[in-house]
Amino acid sequence: QVQLVESGGGLVHPGGSLRLSCAASGSIFNIHAMGWYRQAPGKEREVVACIFNDDSKKYADSVKGRFTISRDNAKNTVVLQMNSLKPEDTAVYYCALQRVGEGRYGYWGQGTQVTVSS
C-alpha cells in the first residue's frame, strides 16, 4: 500500500505564499507521476500541478507562473510552492500518486485546507 500525507496548509492573505508538502511511504515504486489536486466547496476536484518520472511538469492555466511543483526523491516528498495566492485558490488540496501502467491516480492523501482571505 501507499500512504500519502500532506502538510503545510493554512490561512494566508491574498498575495501571500504557502508551501505544501506530500510525504510518500509504503510501496512507492514504479511511480509514473505525482500530482496536486484541489477541490473548492461546491466544485469538482481539479488538477493543479503534476510532476512525471522524467521530471517534466504540467500546471493548470490558473496557477501557471504562481505555483511550482518539485520533488525530493531522497525524501520521497513532493512540494507545491504557492505564491501570489488569490481567494479563488481557496480549497482542500490533495496529493496523488499514479503508478506506471495504471492510467490514473490511484492513491490519495487526506487533504490539507488552504484558505486565502483578507
C-alpha positions as CSV (number, residue, x, y, z in Angstrom):
1,Q,0.0,0.0,0.0
2,V,0.9,3.6,-0.4
3,Q,0.5,6.3,2.2
4,L,0.5,10.0,1.2
5,V,0.5,12.7,4.0
6,E,0.0,16.3,3.1
7,S,1.1,19.2,5.3
8,G,1.6,23.0,5.1
9,G,-2.0,24.2,4.6
10,G,-3.4,27.2,6.4
11,L,-4.8,30.7,6.3
12,V,-3.0,33.3,4.2
13,H,-3.8,36.8,3.0
14,P,-4.2,37.5,-0.8
15,G,-0.8,37.9,-2.3
16,G,0.8,35.6,0.3
17,S,2.6,32.3,-0.1
18,L,2.3,28.8,1.2
19,R,4.3,25.6,0.8
20,L,2.6,22.3,0.7
21,S,4.5,19.0,1.2
22,C,3.4,15.5,0.5
23,A,5.4,12.7,2.1
24,A,5.0,9.3,0.4
25,S,5.7,6.0,2.2
26,G,4.9,2.3,1.7
27,S,5.0,0.6,-1.7
28,I,6.3,3.6,-3.6
29,F,7.8,2.0,-6.7
30,N,7.2,2.3,-10.4
31,I,5.9,5.9,-10.0
32,H,4.7,7.5,-13.2
33,A,3.6,10.8,-11.7
34,M,2.7,12.6,-8.6
35,G,0.2,15.5,-8.6
36,W,-1.6,18.0,-6.6
37,Y,-5.3,18.4,-7.0
38,R,-7.8,20.8,-5.2
39,Q,-11.5,20.9,-4.5
40,A,-13.3,24.0,-3.6
41,P,-16.8,24.0,-1.9
42,G,-19.4,23.2,-4.5
43,K,-16.9,22.5,-7.2
44,E,-15.4,19.4,-8.8
45,R,-11.9,18.3,-7.9
46,E,-9.4,19.8,-10.4
47,V,-5.7,19.2,-11.2
48,V,-3.3,21.9,-10.1
49,A,0.1,20.5,-11.0
50,C,1.8,17.2,-11.8
51,I,5.4,16.0,-12.0
52,F,6.3,13.0,-14.0
53,N,9.1,10.4,-13.6
54,D,11.1,12.2,-16.4
55,D,10.9,15.4,-14.3
56,S,8.5,17.1,-16.8
57,K,5.8,19.2,-15.2
58,K,2.3,20.4,-16.0
59,Y,0.3,23.1,-14.5
60,A,-3.3,24.3,-14.6
61,D,-3.6,27.5,-16.5
62,S,-5.0,29.2,-13.5
63,V,-1.8,28.6,-11.5
64,K,0.9,29.0,-14.1
65,G,3.6,31.4,-13.1
66,R,2.5,31.4,-9.5
67,F,2.8,27.7,-8.4
68,T,5.8,25.4,-8.7
69,I,5.9,21.7,-8.2
70,S,9.1,19.9,-7.2
71,R,10.2,16.7,-5.6
72,D,12.9,15.3,-3.4
73,N,13.5,11.7,-4.3
74,A,15.7,11.1,-1.4
75,K,12.9,12.1,1.0
76,N,10.1,10.7,-1.1
77,T,8.5,14.1,-0.9
78,V,6.6,16.3,-3.4
79,V,6.3,20.0,-2.7
80,L,3.9,22.6,-4.1
81,Q,5.2,26.2,-3.7
82,M,2.3,28.6,-4.0
83,N,3.0,32.3,-4.5
84,S,0.8,35.3,-5.2
85,L,-2.2,33.4,-3.7
86,K,-5.7,34.6,-4.6
87,P,-9.0,34.0,-2.8
88,E,-10.0,31.7,-5.7
89,D,-7.2,29.4,-4.7
90,T,-9.1,28.5,-1.5
91,A,-9.7,24.8,-1.5
92,V,-8.7,21.5,0.0
93,Y,-5.5,20.4,-1.6
94,Y,-4.8,16.7,-2.2
95,C,-1.6,14.9,-3.1
96,A,-2.0,11.9,-5.5
97,L,0.3,9.2,-7.0
98,Q,0.0,7.3,-10.2
99,R,1.9,4.2,-10.9
100,V,3.3,3.2,-14.3
101,G,0.7,1.3,-16.3
102,E,-2.3,2.2,-14.1
103,G,-3.5,5.1,-16.2
104,R,-5.0,7.0,-13.3
105,Y,-4.1,8.4,-9.9
106,G,-4.9,5.5,-7.6
107,Y,-3.5,6.8,-4.3
108,W,-4.6,9.9,-2.5
109,G,-3.7,11.8,0.7
110,Q,-6.3,13.0,3.2
111,G,-6.1,16.6,2.0
112,T,-5.0,19.9,3.6
113,Q,-7.0,23.1,3.7
114,V,-5.8,26.2,2.1
115,T,-7.7,29.4,2.8
116,V,-6.9,32.7,1.1
117,S,-8.7,35.6,2.7
118,S,-8.2,39.1,4.0
